Structure formats: C-alpha cells, structure tokens
C-alpha cells in the first residue's frame, strides 16, 4: 500500500505556481485532478486491506 502511494507520488506532475488572480491552466487542473484521484485510490486501497 505504501509503495502504491510513493509510486503515484513520483509520477504526479509538478504544479507550477499561478500568478495571483490568474485562472488555472489546463496542466494545473489536470495535476489537481490527478492528485485527488491518487488520494482517493490510496484511501480505497487502504480500506480494502483493512476489511
């Protein structure tokens, strides 16, 4: 489980900082979605191991 989290973290794209008031770029939006998905998958995997 920990290995899955580490590997997904290694492939997570770096999010460049946006200027104040600047809308998110497509790359930033994709990176945020990817990060959220990684967290959700990690939680579900952990729950599956606990059950």
C-alpha positions as YAML, in Angstrom:
chain: A
units: angstrom
residues:
- id: 1
  name: UNK
  ca: [0.00, 0.00, 0.00]
- id: 2
  name: UNK
  ca: [2.76, 2.42, 0.94]
- id: 3
  name: UNK
  ca: [4.59, 1.54, -2.27]
- id: 4
  name: UNK
  ca: [1.50, 2.44, -4.31]
- id: 5
  name: UNK
  ca: [1.33, 5.84, -2.63]
- id: 6
  name: UNK
  ca: [5.02, 6.50, -3.18]
- id: 7
  name: UNK
  ca: [4.92, 5.46, -6.84]
- id: 8
  name: UNK
  ca: [1.82, 7.56, -7.55]
- id: 9
  name: UNK
  ca: [3.55, 10.50, -5.87]
- id: 10
  name: UNK
  ca: [6.61, 10.09, -8.09]
- id: 11
  name: UNK
  ca: [4.52, 10.34, -11.25]
- id: 12
  name: UNK
  ca: [2.37, 13.23, -10.04]
- id: 13
  name: UNK
  ca: [3.12, 16.25, -12.25]
- id: 14
  name: UNK
  ca: [4.60, 19.31, -10.57]
- id: 15
  name: UNK
  ca: [2.11, 22.17, -10.33]
- id: 16
  name: UNK
  ca: [3.66, 25.48, -11.35]
- id: 17
  name: UNK
  ca: [2.54, 28.37, -9.15]
- id: 18
  name: UNK
  ca: [-0.07, 30.61, -10.76]
- id: 19
  name: UNK
  ca: [0.06, 34.37, -10.55]
- id: 20
  name: UNK
  ca: [-2.45, 35.99, -8.21]
- id: 21
  name: UNK
  ca: [-5.88, 36.08, -9.80]
- id: 22
  name: UNK
  ca: [-4.73, 34.00, -12.75]
- id: 23
  name: UNK
  ca: [-7.09, 31.17, -13.73]
- id: 24
  name: UNK
  ca: [-5.82, 27.62, -13.56]
- id: 25
  name: UNK
  ca: [-4.13, 26.34, -16.66]
- id: 26
  name: UNK
  ca: [-5.16, 23.02, -18.16]
- id: 27
  name: UNK
  ca: [-1.96, 21.43, -16.82]
- id: 28
  name: UNK
  ca: [-2.65, 22.70, -13.30]
- id: 29
  name: UNK
  ca: [-6.26, 21.49, -13.42]
- id: 30
  name: UNK
  ca: [-5.15, 18.05, -14.64]
- id: 31
  name: UNK
  ca: [-2.49, 17.88, -11.93]
- id: 32
  name: UNK
  ca: [-5.03, 18.71, -9.22]
- id: 33
  name: UNK
  ca: [-7.48, 16.11, -10.54]
- id: 34
  name: UNK
  ca: [-4.67, 13.53, -10.69]
- id: 35
  name: UNK
  ca: [-3.64, 14.31, -7.11]
- id: 36
  name: UNK
  ca: [-7.22, 13.95, -5.85]
- id: 37
  name: UNK
  ca: [-7.64, 10.68, -7.73]
- id: 38
  name: UNK
  ca: [-4.39, 9.38, -6.25]
- id: 39
  name: UNK
  ca: [-5.59, 10.17, -2.73]
- id: 40
  name: UNK
  ca: [-8.98, 8.52, -3.34]
- id: 41
  name: UNK
  ca: [-7.35, 5.39, -4.78]
- id: 42
  name: UNK
  ca: [-4.93, 5.24, -1.84]
- id: 43
  name: UNK
  ca: [-7.81, 5.52, 0.66]
- id: 44
  name: UNK
  ca: [-9.85, 2.84, -1.13]
- id: 45
  name: UNK
  ca: [-6.83, 0.53, -1.28]
- id: 46
  name: UNK
  ca: [-6.17, 1.04, 2.43]
- id: 47
  name: UNK
  ca: [-9.82, 0.32, 3.26]
- id: 48
  name: UNK
  ca: [-9.72, -2.84, 1.16]
- id: 49
  name: UNK
  ca: [-6.68, -4.03, 3.12]
- id: 50
  name: UNK
  ca: [-8.36, -3.31, 6.46]
- id: 51
  name: UNK
  ca: [-11.53, -5.21, 5.57]
...
